[in-house]
Amino acid sequence: MSCANKYEKYTKIPDYITNANSSDKAYFEAYDKTLKLWNVAFEELYIPTTDGVAHVIVSGPENGEPVVLLHGMNASSTMWYPNIEALSSTHRVYAIDFILEPGKSLLYTDFDSVDHVIDWYQEVLFVLELDSFHVIGASRGGWLAVNLALDNQKRIKSMILLSPAQTFTWIKPSMDLFKNIATLLSSKEKQIAQSLESMSSNVANISDAYLEQYYIATEKDSVNQFMSSMQPFSNDVLKSLQMPVLVLIGDDDMINERRTIAIAKMLPKGKGEIIQNAGHFLSMDQAEVVNAKMLDFLK
């Protein structure tokens, strides 16, 4: 399946990918290996923006309603490999690599505020000519999705938040969190292994190809200065969201607690649910259940 002709000019692979330095090359190779897990036809776009190049993966029927995917921290758009086949069966899906982290987007200038990030997303959506769309955000991508939605009340048809980070509540202190802090003096590999253990209820279930890419990404990345100042939104701000909102969290979720669901249900068109036997990475831990709930909600 090819992109509509209007996107054809964005399909040329840029020089920073084809002539990458050795560390970037290793990452891009790992990224492409994970992309082989996408059991759907897709097209990769490289969209020039004011701040750099936006890498967007497009899949699904051209006449399907658009769905925009915002991935979690250091996860890149490849994190959707367990979900993309289900979402692409009915919708035109646009997975955007966050420009401030490892992925295939390229940053020219640094960002100084969350508003700047939202402006960048708006520019990408403008080039894609998406006037009306659904948005799905995971973890930090959920927090960004809410920021985007507050500025686009009429354009966003619905929003799904998968264990959104620092969005409804502060991250609660937990044994997993303390274990993560305790490993900060350990090797990078041990830190990442502990982080994965605390984020997923079943790390063995995650594809080796994706884990390899995730390890490289986490080693390459440094936390963006203003992302570390993420704060939950006030209940009044959340209640101003007019579109239907579905919030899903895992029953073993390090980032959220039951109160997240209670707040979600207070939104004008809010729904919330706890997914059993799932951690923070619930879209991987319980992909089949999460896919069914997302598709049902998008209907």
C-alpha positions in Angstrom: 0.0 0.0 0.0 1.5 3.3 -1.0 0.9 6.7 0.5 -1.5 9.0 -1.3 0.4 11.1 -3.9 0.3 14.1 -1.7 2.9 12.5 0.6 5.2 11.2 -2.2 7.7 14.0 -1.9 8.4 13.0 1.7 9.3 9.4 1.0 13.0 9.9 0.0 15.3 8.6 2.7 17.5 11.5 4.0 21.2 11.6 4.1 21.4 11.4 7.9 19.9 7.9 7.6 21.8 6.6 4.6 25.2 8.0 5.7 24.8 7.7 9.5 27.8 7.5 11.8 28.5 4.1 13.4 26.4 4.6 16.6 23.4 6.0 14.7 23.8 3.3 12.1 23.6 0.6 14.8 20.4 2.2 16.1 18.7 2.6 12.7 19.5 -1.0 11.9 17.9 -2.1 15.2 14.9 0.2 14.5 14.5 -1.4 11.0 14.7 -4.9 12.5 11.9 -4.1 14.9 9.8 -2.6 12.0 9.9 -6.1 10.5 7.5 -7.1 13.3 4.9 -4.8 11.9 2.6 -7.3 10.1 1.1 -4.6 7.9 2.3 -2.6 4.8 3.6 0.8 5.7 5.3 3.8 4.3 8.0 6.0 6.1 7.8 9.7 5.6 10.5 12.3 6.4 8.7 15.6 6.8 10.8 18.8 6.9 9.8 21.2 9.7 11.1 24.4 11.2 12.9 22.4 14.0 14.1 19.4 12.1 12.8 16.3 10.2 9.8 14.5 11.4 9.8 10.7 10.8 6.2 9.4 10.4 5.2 5.8 9.7 1.9 5.6 7.8 -0.3 2.4 7.5 -3.9 1.3 7.1 -6.5 2.1 4.4 -6.2 5.5 2.8 -9.9 6.2 3.3 -9.8 5.1 7.0 -10.3 7.7 9.8 -6.9 9.1 10.9 -5.3 8.0 14.2 -2.2 9.7 15.4 0.2 7.6 17.7 2.5 9.3 20.3 4.9 6.8 21.8 6.4 6.6 25.3 9.8 7.7 26.4 12.8 6.2 24.4 10.3 3.8 22.9 10.0 5.3 19.3 7.1 4.4 17.0 8.3 0.8 16.8 6.8 0.2 20.2 3.4 -0.1 18.5 4.4 -3.4 16.9 1.9 -5.5 19.0 -0.9 -3.0 18.2 -0.4 -1.8 14.7 -2.1 -4.7 12.8 -5.3 -4.2 14.8 -5.3 -0.4 14.5 -4.5 -0.4 10.8 -7.3 -2.9 10.0 -9.8 0.0 10.2 -7.9 3.3 10.5 -5.3 5.3 8.7 -2.5 5.3 11.3 0.2 8.0 11.6 3.0 7.0 14.1 5.3 10.0 14.8 8.8 9.7 16.2 9.3 12.3 19.0 12.0 14.7 17.8 13.8 15.0 21.1 14.6 11.3 21.5 16.2 8.4 19.6 14.1 7.5 16.6 14.3 8.5 13.0 13.3 12.1 13.4 16.2 14.6 13.3 16.5 17.7 15.6 18.1 20.9 14.3 17.6 23.2 17.2 16.8 22.6 20.9 13.4 23.1 22.4 12.8 25.4 25.3 9.2 24.6 26.3 6.4 22.2 26.0 4.5 24.8 23.9 7.4 24.5 21.4 6.9 20.7 21.3 3.2 21.1 20.7 3.9 23.7 17.9 6.2 21.1 16.3 3.4 18.5 16.4 1.0 21.0 15.0 3.3 21.7 12.1 3.7 17.9 11.3 -0.1 17.5 11.4 -0.6 20.5 9.1 1.8 19.0 6.5 -0.1 15.7 6.8 -3.3 17.7 6.2 -5.0 16.0 9.2 -8.0 18.3 10.0 -9.7 15.8 12.2 -8.2 12.7 13.9 -8.1 10.4 16.9 -5.0 10.4 19.1 -3.5 7.6 21.1 -0.7 8.4 23.6 1.4 6.0 25.7 3.1 7.0 29.0 4.9 10.3 28.3 3.1 10.3 24.9 -0.1 10.4 26.9 0.9 13.5 28.7 1.9 15.2 25.4 -1.5 14.0 23.9 -3.4 15.9 26.6 -1.3 19.0 25.9 -2.1 18.7 22.2 -5.8 18.0 22.9 -6.1 21.2 25.0 -5.1 23.2 21.9 -7.2 21.2 19.5 -10.6 20.6 21.1 -12.5 20.6 17.8 -10.0 18.6 15.7 -9.4 15.7 18.0 -12.3 13.2 17.7 -11.3 11.1 20.6 -8.3 10.3 22.8 -6.9 7.1 24.2 -4.3 7.3 27.0 -2.3 4.2 27.8 -0.8 4.5 31.3 -0.2 8.3 30.9 2.8 9.5 32.9 2.4 12.4 35.3 -1.0 13.3 33.7 -3.7 12.5 36.2 -1.6 11.9 39.3 2.0 12.1 40.5 4.1 8.9 40.1 3.5 7.1 43.4 6.4 5.9 45.5 6.7 2.1 45.2 9.1 -0.8 45.7 9.8 -0.8 41.9 10.6 2.9 42.0 13.0 2.4 44.9 14.7 -0.5 43.1 15.2 1.7 40.1 16.8 4.4 42.2 19.0 1.8 44.0 20.4 0.6 40.6 21.4 4.1 39.5 25.0 3.4 40.6 25.0 0.1 38.7 26.0 -0.4 35.1 23.8 1.1 32.4 22.8 -2.4 31.4 21.7 -3.3 34.9 19.7 -0.1 35.2 17.9 -0.7 32.0 17.2 -4.4 33.0 15.7 -3.2 36.3 13.7 -0.5 34.6 12.2 -3.0 32.2 11.4 -5.4 35.1 9.4 -2.6 36.8 7.7 -1.4 33.7 6.5 -4.8 32.3 4.6 -7.6 33.9 6.2 -10.0 31.5 9.5 -8.8 30.0 10.0 -12.3 28.3 7.0 -11.5 26.2 8.7 -8.5 24.6 10.4 -9.1 21.2 14.2 -9.5 21.4 14.5 -7.2 18.3 12.6 -4.4 20.1 14.6 -4.9 23.4 17.8 -4.5 21.4 16.6 -1.2 19.9 15.3 -0.1 23.3 18.7 -0.8 25.0 20.5 1.3 22.4 18.0 4.1 22.6 18.2 4.3 26.4 22.0 4.3 26.2 22.0 7.1 23.6 19.4 9.3 25.4 19.7 12.0 28.0 16.5 13.3 29.7 15.4 16.5 28.1 15.5 19.4 30.6 11.9 20.4 30.5 10.5 16.9 30.2 11.8 16.3 33.7 9.5 19.1 34.9 6.3 17.3 33.7 3.4 17.8 36.1 -0.1 16.4 36.4 -2.9 18.6 35.0 -5.4 20.0 37.5 -8.8 18.4 37.6 -10.4 21.6 36.2 -8.0 21.5 33.2 -8.7 17.8 32.6 -12.5 18.4 32.9 -12.2 21.0 30.1 -11.5 18.1 27.6 -14.7 17.8 25.5 -13.8 14.8 23.3 -14.4 11.2 24.4 -11.3 10.0 26.5 -10.4 6.4 27.3 -7.7 5.8 30.0 -6.2 2.3 30.4 -3.7 1.4 33.1 -2.2 -1.9 34.2 -3.1 -3.5 37.6 0.7 -3.6 38.2 1.4 -0.1 36.9 4.3 1.7 38.5 3.3 5.0 37.0 -0.4 5.1 37.9 -2.9 4.1 40.6 -6.6 3.5 40.9 -7.2 7.3 41.4 -6.1 7.8 37.8 -9.2 5.9 36.7 -11.5 7.7 39.2 -10.3 11.1 37.7 -10.7 9.8 34.1 -14.3 9.0 34.9 -15.0 12.5 36.0 -14.2 14.0 32.6 -17.3 15.0 30.5 -16.9 12.0 28.2 -14.3 10.0 30.2 -13.9 6.3 30.6 -11.3 4.4 32.5 -10.3 0.8 33.1 -7.7 -1.3 34.8 -6.1 -4.1 32.6 -5.3 -7.3 34.6 -1.8 -8.9 34.5 -0.3 -5.8 33.0 2.4 -3.3 34.0 3.2 0.2 32.6 3.9 -1.4 29.2 0.3 -2.6 29.0 0.1 -2.3 25.2 2.8 -5.0 25.1 1.9 -7.0 28.2 -1.8 -7.5 27.2 -1.8 -6.5 23.5 -4.8 -8.5 22.6 -7.0 -7.1 25.4 -5.8 -3.5 24.8 -6.2 -3.8 21.1 -9.9 -4.9 21.4 -10.7 -2.1 23.9 -9.0 0.5 21.7 -10.9 -0.6 18.5 -14.2 -0.8 20.4 -13.7 2.7 21.7 -12.6 4.1 18.3 -15.9 2.8 16.8 
